[in-house]
Amino acid sequence: MAQLSRADQVAALGRMIAALDARPAPRFDAFAALFHGKSLRKGETFVRAGEASDSVALVNSGVARMFYTRRDGKEFNKAFVSAPDFMSVLEALITGEPARLTIQALTPMQLFVAPYARLSEFGERDVYWERVSRRIVERVYVKKVRREASLLMDTAAERYRAFVAEHGAVASRVPDYHIAAYLGITPEALSRLKRAATRPVAS
């Protein structure tokens, strides 16, 4: 995996910000200066459950999973994150409490990381950055609500189709047992769903 230059990472950050608010970003150079490049190897963690979390990352390449670990060791995948998107444990950043979930790289990753407290200062000083921050939180909230509703109301087949539609590029890079855990089904049930999805439709 070729290492991105800082100029490439700043450009990617600019594109993400513009997608949230197309107006010119005030003091963008100062905002971007808060970020530094960070690489994760496959299996490394960005945040570990039980530890403090104080950073936000822009994912420039690679795939991560966010998961909870029960006391008996069973893991529950909450979400997958891939480029280009922001990644953090929002609850821990807001409350200052230790993270309750772990973010782990499923592939080698390149991140652009900044301290949440410093980023928040921009939102406190300028309505543009407050608006950008709000829209990021809104995106996280909508994803959370849709996932909860899907687990409660959709069939396993519907959840699988929605996963492929939303994470098509990720699906081929994530082990099936992680996808099954995310969908709330067994790996065997996932295999049946995948076979059914590729079965020719009778004319």
Buried (B, 14 or more C-beta within 10 A) or exposed (E): EEEBEEEBBBEBBBEBBBEBBEEEBEEBEEBBEBBEBBBBEEEEEBBBBEEBBBBBBBBBBBBBBBBEBEEEEEBEBBBBBBBBBBBBBBEBBEEEEBBBBBBBBBBBBBBBBBBBEBBBEBBEEBEBBBBBBEBBEEEBEEEEEEBEEBEEEBEBBEBBBBBBEEBEEBBEEBEEEBBBBBBEBEEEBBEBBBEEEEEEEEE
